[in-house]
């Protein structure tokens, strides 16, 4: 399974999402994380710690990806139209993280509009850095996106300081000794389970279609 994480805006948890989804999927099967962002944020994160999964830059995909069950790709913020098309066309799922503020949602809609022009519908929106209750930013953003008919993860990633500490130490958030670290990890576990469930449904639909086609013949 190839998952690409992309955004037209920085600061929405794109790299954090790619990193922790790689950590989750690696617990299920051998997973590769590709740092396709010129800032090399993922590689910098990895240099500070000892990670259970392999990280490379985009130049090593051809050599390394065939050895792995899952590949997660972190991308450059605000990719060009042709780059976005290539990213969307060459993955099983395109994850679009967004914080629930107006500027980030505006950038998200630009990404969605570009994907509609491309004719690609393999994307799913992930709400990140969601403020704790009683603030309603996350809830209101979710309602707005669903009303617009857009696919949104049921799970969401809440705002926790533990992620910053994890980046400083170069480890996944579940290895951090900090308040709410377990809760922070549980958010990405929920996202990961949703991905695995959706992937299983897609495989079953594909197999069903194959069977129907074979029977028709």
Backbone torsions as a table, in degrees:
resi	resn	phi	psi	omega
1	UNK	NA	130.8	177.8
2	UNK	-110.5	122.4	179.4
3	UNK	-120.5	127.3	177.7
4	UNK	-110.8	136.2	179.2
5	UNK	-112.4	121.0	-173.7
6	UNK	-139.4	156.8	178.1
7	UNK	-160.8	148.9	174.2
8	UNK	-86.8	2.2	-178.0
9	UNK	-139.3	140.3	174.8
10	UNK	-81.1	167.2	175.9
11	UNK	75.7	19.8	-179.0
12	UNK	-109.8	13.2	177.7
13	UNK	86.1	22.5	-177.8
14	UNK	-63.3	-52.3	-178.4
15	UNK	-68.7	-41.0	177.7
16	UNK	-59.7	-38.9	179.4
17	UNK	-68.0	-47.5	178.8
18	UNK	-58.9	-43.8	-177.9
19	UNK	-61.4	-48.9	-174.1
20	UNK	-79.0	-26.4	173.3
21	UNK	-69.8	-35.1	174.6
22	UNK	-63.1	-41.6	178.7
23	UNK	-62.6	-42.5	179.8
24	UNK	-66.5	-50.8	-176.2
25	UNK	-66.8	-29.1	178.6
26	UNK	-65.7	-22.8	175.3
27	UNK	-72.1	-20.4	-179.1
28	UNK	-96.1	-38.6	-178.7
29	UNK	-163.0	161.6	-177.4
30	UNK	-56.4	123.4	-172.6
31	UNK	-126.8	139.3	178.3
32	UNK	-111.1	135.1	175.6
33	UNK	-110.8	123.5	-177.8
34	UNK	-105.8	124.3	177.8
35	UNK	-93.2	98.4	179.8
36	UNK	-100.8	11.4	178.9
37	UNK	-93.8	127.0	179.4
38	UNK	-55.2	-24.4	178.0
39	UNK	-71.6	-16.4	179.5
40	UNK	54.6	43.3	-178.0
41	UNK	-65.2	-39.7	-179.5
42	UNK	-66.4	-44.7	179.5
43	UNK	-63.7	-37.0	176.9
44	UNK	-64.9	-40.9	177.0
45	UNK	-58.9	-45.4	-176.6
46	UNK	-66.7	-33.7	-177.8
47	UNK	-64.4	-22.0	-176.5
48	UNK	-90.2	-4.6	-177.2
49	UNK	-150.1	-171.5	-179.9
50	UNK	-117.7	109.2	-171.9
51	UNK	-101.8	151.8	-179.0
52	UNK	-82.9	-1.8	-180.0
53	UNK	-131.5	161.5	-176.0
54	UNK	-88.9	141.9	177.0
55	UNK	-124.6	132.7	176.9
56	UNK	-135.3	169.5	170.1
57	UNK	-91.6	174.7	-170.5
58	UNK	-64.7	-17.7	-178.8
59	UNK	-71.4	-16.5	-177.7
60	UNK	-100.9	6.4	-175.4
61	UNK	-59.5	-48.6	-175.0
62	UNK	-57.9	-38.0	-178.2
63	UNK	-78.7	-40.9	-170.1
64	UNK	-95.1	-36.4	-171.8
65	UNK	-55.1	-39.3	-178.8
66	UNK	-61.0	-17.0	-178.5
67	UNK	-85.4	-3.7	-172.5
68	UNK	-120.6	147.2	178.4
69	UNK	-73.8	-40.1	-178.2
70	UNK	-126.7	144.6	175.3
71	UNK	-129.9	126.1	176.0
72	UNK	-109.8	132.2	-177.5
73	UNK	-118.7	119.0	171.5
74	UNK	-89.9	139.5	-171.0
75	UNK	-122.8	170.5	175.8
76	UNK	-70.6	139.4	176.4
77	UNK	-65.2	142.0	-179.1
78	UNK	52.1	66.5	177.5
79	UNK	-67.9	152.3	175.0
80	UNK	-66.8	160.9	-176.4
81	UNK	-53.1	-50.0	-178.0
82	UNK	-65.0	-36.6	177.7
83	UNK	-66.2	-43.0	178.6
84	UNK	-61.6	-41.4	178.8
85	UNK	-61.3	-44.9	-179.8
86	UNK	-64.7	-41.4	179.1
87	UNK	-63.9	-44.9	-178.0
88	UNK	-67.9	-37.9	-177.0
89	UNK	-73.9	-20.5	-173.1
90	UNK	-114.4	37.6	173.9
91	UNK	-146.2	164.1	177.1
92	UNK	-85.7	-29.3	177.7
93	UNK	-146.9	134.9	175.1
94	UNK	-108.5	115.4	179.9
95	UNK	-97.3	128.4	179.8
96	UNK	-112.4	96.5	177.6
97	UNK	-76.5	146.1	176.3
98	UNK	-151.3	141.0	170.2
99	UNK	-81.0	159.0	-173.6
100	UNK	-86.8	32.2	178.0
101	UNK	-103.7	163.3	-171.8
102	UNK	-61.2	-43.3	-177.9
103	UNK	-64.9	-42.9	179.4
104	UNK	-67.0	-40.2	179.4
105	UNK	-67.0	-34.8	175.5
106	UNK	-63.2	-43.8	178.6
107	UNK	-65.0	-38.1	177.2
108	UNK	-59.6	-45.0	-178.4
109	UNK	-64.9	-31.4	174.4
110	UNK	-64.2	-40.5	177.8
111	UNK	-64.7	-45.2	-180.0
112	UNK	-61.9	-43.5	178.6
113	UNK	-60.4	-41.7	179.0
114	UNK	-64.0	-40.4	179.2
115	UNK	-66.7	-35.3	176.9
116	UNK	-65.6	-37.9	177.0
117	UNK	-64.8	-36.9	178.2
118	UNK	-69.8	-28.0	-176.8
119	UNK	87.0	27.8	-178.5
120	UNK	-110.0	131.0	-178.1
121	UNK	-123.9	21.0	-177.2
122	UNK	-86.4	13.4	-175.8
123	UNK	-94.3	158.7	175.3
124	UNK	-146.0	137.9	-173.7
125	UNK	-93.1	135.4	178.5
126	UNK	-119.6	119.9	175.9
127	UNK	-77.6	127.2	-177.3
128	UNK	-127.6	166.7	179.8
129	UNK	48.3	42.7	-178.8
130	UNK	-76.1	124.3	-178.2
131	UNK	-68.4	151.5	-177.9
132	UNK	-69.2	156.7	174.9
133	UNK	-65.9	148.7	16.6
134	UNK	-86.5	4.9	176.9
135	UNK	-61.4	141.7	-173.5
136	UNK	-112.6	15.4	-177.5
137	UNK	-57.2	-46.1	-178.5
138	UNK	-64.2	-45.3	-179.8
139	UNK	-62.2	-43.4	-178.6
140	UNK	-68.3	-38.9	178.1
141	UNK	-64.4	-41.8	179.7
142	UNK	-61.9	-45.9	179.5
143	UNK	-60.5	-41.7	-179.7
144	UNK	-63.0	-43.7	-178.9
145	UNK	-67.7	-42.3	179.8
146	UNK	-66.7	-40.6	177.2
147	UNK	-60.0	-33.8	178.8
148	UNK	-77.3	-0.3	177.8
149	UNK	77.6	24.3	-177.4
150	UNK	-97.7	147.1	179.9
151	UNK	-76.9	124.4	-176.6
152	UNK	-128.9	136.9	174.0
153	UNK	-60.3	139.3	173.2
154	UNK	-66.7	-38.2	177.0
155	UNK	-75.1	156.3	175.8
156	UNK	-143.3	160.5	-177.1
157	UNK	-107.9	116.2	-177.1
158	UNK	-81.4	163.4	-178.9
159	UNK	-81.5	114.0	178.2
160	UNK	-135.4	138.8	178.5
161	UNK	-67.8	-19.7	-178.1
162	UNK	-59.0	-28.1	179.8
163	UNK	-64.7	-38.9	179.3
164	UNK	-64.1	-40.6	179.0
165	UNK	-66.5	-37.7	178.7
166	UNK	-62.2	-41.7	179.2
167	UNK	-65.3	-39.5	179.5
168	UNK	-65.8	-36.0	-178.7
169	UNK	-86.0	-16.0	-179.0
170	UNK	75.4	37.2	-177.9
171	UNK	-136.5	161.5	170.8
172	UNK	-64.9	156.5	-173.5
173	UNK	-63.5	-24.6	-178.8
174	UNK	-70.8	-12.3	178.0
175	UNK	-93.3	-2.4	-177.3
176	UNK	-85.4	135.2	174.6
177	UNK	-92.6	85.2	-177.8
178	UNK	-150.8	156.8	177.5
179	UNK	-60.5	135.6	176.9
180	UNK	72.1	8.5	178.7
181	UNK	-62.0	-41.2	179.5
182	UNK	-66.2	-39.2	177.8
183	UNK	-65.0	-40.1	179.0
184	UNK	-61.1	-44.9	179.4
185	UNK	-65.3	-36.8	-178.9
186	UNK	-61.5	-30.1	177.8
187	UNK	-64.4	-45.4	179.5
188	UNK	-73.6	-27.8	172.6
189	UNK	-62.1	-41.6	179.3
190	UNK	-64.5	-41.5	176.9
191	UNK	-63.4	-44.5	179.8
192	UNK	-61.4	-42.1	178.8
193	UNK	-63.9	-37.4	178.7
194	UNK	-65.6	-38.1	176.9
195	UNK	-65.0	-46.5	-178.8
196	UNK	-63.2	-40.2	178.4
197	UNK	-64.0	-45.2	179.3
198	UNK	-64.4	-37.7	179.0
199	UNK	-66.2	-38.9	177.8
200	UNK	-64.3	-39.8	178.2
201	UNK	-65.0	-38.9	179.8
202	UNK	-65.4	-41.8	178.4
203	UNK	-62.2	-42.0	-179.7
204	UNK	-65.7	-40.1	178.2
205	UNK	-63.6	-41.4	-179.9
206	UNK	-63.5	-44.9	179.3
207	UNK	-64.7	-38.1	178.4
208	UNK	-63.9	-41.4	178.3
209	UNK	-64.3	-38.5	179.0
210	UNK	-63.8	-41.5	-179.6
211	UNK	-65.9	-42.2	179.4
212	UNK	-62.6	-42.0	179.5
213	UNK	-65.3	-41.4	-179.5
214	UNK	-65.4	-39.9	179.7
215	UNK	-65.3	-40.0	180.0
216	UNK	-62.5	-32.5	180.0
217	UNK	-72.1	NA	NA
